[in-house]
Amino acid sequence: MQSKKQPKVSIVVSDLSSAGAGRWGGGGVRSFLLAQALQKLEYQVEILGFVFGDSPAVNAQSQIQVSTFNGYNYPRFLSSAGELLKQVDGDIIYAMRPKATTFGLSLLKRLKTRKPIILDIDDWELSWVGGEEWKYRPSLKQFARDVLKSEGALRYPDHPVYLKWMEEMAHRANLITIHTKFLQKRFGGVYIPNGKDTSLFNPELYNSGESKKRYGLADYKILMFPGAPRPYKGVEDILIALDRLNDSSFKLVIVGGSPYDDYDVKLMEKWGRWIIQLPKHPSDQMPEIVAAADVIVVPQRNIPAALAQFPLKLTDGMSMAKPILATRVGDIPDILGDTGYMVDSSSPEQIADQIQFIFHNFESAMENGKRARERCVKYYSINSMADILSQVISSL
């Protein structure tokens, strides 16, 4: 008897470059976490996406089938879009974010194939340009420039005009999935948290002391920010707190740096005495790096860009049983429960006090880290993502 063919899911991603979903070698970001969870359910999975002006950053040894297409401005983009659509052959299309480059193309594919679309919204794109206050009201002359010039703004596939249109069409998806209450309030949808591979991020597999020596951190008390610094992520508040403490035994380790701009360079210019910068590493090496931390810091600021996001640094630290110092912003208090150390947003003085408290009571802090891992395994693992996804897809 012939076995039933496993359903296939095509995940459509806007940007697979090192500044997008390809960072960390293609692992650890939302699209790849969903792919891993779907594989747990024994679905066939493919990821398809564009690369704009950068080489693909996806690990060639990834266990997920990845297809990349050159990204261009309009009208040349239409040719690449056509090539991508030809290769999308899943029984379900999973569009990452309400963008013309993902959800818009998925809607076109559905017109022809009637395949259902799940739209995942893991960020509020318009928050970067002013949110609901943003308007496009050009003069006739400016509009002509935006359309006709080779570098005209409307030739950019992710221009806010197109983002706004796609957000207004989000209800046309068969299902929406989100990962924060902020996004659920705005778009509705099913809550699927960002899961962590807790078998890979397992503190029993790593020695903290050895990791510290390997990365040149053995002489310091390490506060770690394993991600790309941006102003809304509050790294400056940690550095101001270290200024207040004025203790040279503390260091803030930033892993990876910003692929977007020179913000981390500016941080180094002002606060270089406190910062150790480690280069970006593939996602499968991140547990060893996180093992070198004494405390993971997640100092998000209370602005829409931060409220819309689920900081992956949280589950990095939780899964590795690290004490976590974070701000009371968005879903962070719910994710941590009573296992972390909380401060108000934009409060360097509270951060300084909590840093001192954690290191003066470090044995207790390590016990909190162990409880954080238990919470991560239970609620924020790839397995917990898979459980929810199973219900979501069966409803289609």
C-alpha positions, -999 to +999 in steps of 0.1 A: +000+000+000+014+034-010+020+057+019+003+090+020+024+119+008+034+143+036+020+178+031+045+205+021+048+240+034+064+268+014+077+296+036+081+328+017+107+353+031+114+389+020+151+390+028+176+361+032+207+383+033+229+388+064+208+418+073+176+398+072+165+362+079+199+350+069+217+364+099+232+339+123+237+317+093+200+312+087+192+298+121+175+313+152+152+337+134+115+334+131+112+318+096+137+291+104+122+285+139+088+279+122+105+256+097+121+235+124+088+232+142+070+221+110+097+195+105+090+182+140+055+176+127+070+157+097+059+183+072+081+189+041+094+224+044+110+248+019+121+284+024+121+308-005+133+344-005+151+373-020+186+386-015+189+424-020+224+436-026+241+410-005+252+375-008+229+348+008+239+343+045+222+309+049+243+281+062+249+257+032+246+228+056+211+238+067+187+208+070+160+230+055+157+234+017+164+271+009+160+287-024+173+323-030+164+348-057+182+380-066+163+410-053+160+442-074+139+473-074+108+476-096+103+468-125+132+443-126+120+428-093+089+414-112+112+389-131+127+375-098+092+374-083+080+353-112+109+329-108+101+325-071+064+319-077+072+292-102+091+273-075+065+277-047+048+243-047+037+237-011+003+226-001+003+255+023+020+289+017+034+305+048+041+342+042+065+360+065+052+395+073+026+415+054+049+427+026+044+428-012+075+406-015+060+378+006+022+382+013+015+400-019+032+373-040+014+346-019-019+361-027-010+360-064-001+324-061-034+316-043-054+331-072-040+304-095-036+274-071-062+280-043-036+269-018-043+284+017-021+311+031-009+315+066+005+350+073+030+353+101+035+388+115+065+391+138+071+428+136+051+460+129+069+472+098+053+506+098+066+514+133+099+521+117+085+551+098+060+565+123+033+539+125-003+551+120+010+587+117+029+580+085+013+593+053+025+594+017+014+628+003+039+637-025+035+666-049+028+656-085+064+663-093+077+642-064+054+613-073+068+613-108+103+612-095+094+584-071+080+563-100+102+572-130+137+577-116+159+546-115+164+551-077+128+564-072+114+556-038+084+537-051+106+514-070+117+499-037+096+468-031+093+474+006+083+510+004+059+520+033+031+526+008+032+489-001+036+478+035+005+498+044-015+482+016-004+448+027-013+454+063-048+465+052-051+432+033-039+410+061-074+397+068-073+380+034-050+354+047-066+321+057-049+323+091-026+348+109+000+338+134+018+363+157+042+362+186+033+392+209+002+405+225+009+439+209+006+423+174-023+402+184-042+433+194-034+450+161-039+421+137-056+393+156-043+358+149-030+328+168-002+333+193+029+312+185+059+322+206+095+320+193+107+286+204+143+276+212+160+244+203+165+235+240+184+203+231+211+225+214+208+253+239+215+230+268+238+241+296+248+206+305+266+204+271+289+233+278+314+245+305+310+281+313+346+286+325+360+270+294+338+291+272+350+322+290+386+313+284+380+305+247+365+339+240+389+359+262+364+367+289+378+348+319+389+379+338+356+397+338+320+396+351+301+392+318+269+409+309+260+396+275+238+411+247+237+383+220+222+403+192+223+434+170+222+467+190+196+492+180+185+524+199+152+508+209+170+478+224+183+499+253+220+488+252+229+524+261+211+521+294+233+491+303+264+512+295+252+542+315+246+518+344+282+506+341+294+542+341+275+546+374+291+515+389+325+524+376+338+489+382+364+476+357+356+440+364+323+444+345+321+440+307+292+441+283+297+416+255+279+423+223+277+394+199+273+400+162+269+437+161+245+457+139+242+446+102+221+477+096+243+507+103+272+520+123+254+522+156+277+498+174+307+518+162+291+548+179+286+528+211+323+518+210+334+555+206+315+566+237+316+535+259+344+514+245+359+508+280+329+486+289+324+468+256+338+436+242+326+429+207+325+393+194+319+387+158+287+370+144+288+332+147+265+305+131+235+298+153+248+263+162+278+280+179+257+305+199+251+281+229+288+279+235+291+317+235+260+322+257+276+297+281+303+323+287+278+349+300+272+355+337+240+375+330+220+380+298+207+415+294+175+424+275+170+462+282+142+469+256+127+504+256+090+510+258+083+521+221+062+504+194+092+489+176+101+470+208+066+461+219+061+443+186+090+420+190+097+388+209+134+392+219+152+360+210+179+369+235+154+360+262+151+324+252+189+322+245+195+330+281+165+310+296+174+279+277+210+281+289+199+286+325+214+321+328+202+349+351+183+374+330+181+412+336+153+427+315+129+456+313+091+455+319+083+460+283+057+442+261+056+405+267+089+402+285+074+399+321+050+372+309+078+353+292+101+354+322+075+349+348+092+351+382+125+337+370+142+370+359+153+403+373+130+431+361+136+469+359+116+498+344+123+508+308+150+535+303+162+533+339+200+529+341+199+536+378+177+505+384+199+485+361+229+494+381+212+484+414+201+451+399+235+443+385+250+447+420+222+427+436+226+398+411+264+395+416+261+399+454+236+370+454+250+350+425+241+316+438+205+326+441+207+341+406+219+308+392+190+290+408+167+315+390+185+307+358+177+270+363+140+278+368+141+299+337+153+270+317+125+248+330+101+275+319+117+277+285+115+240+279+078+240+289+065+270+271+091+284+247+108+254+230+106+242+193+083+214+206+059+239+221+058+258+188+051+225+170+022+217+193+005+250+184+013+248+147-002+213+146-035+228+158-032+258+134-026+237+103-053+211+111-078+240+112-071+246+075 
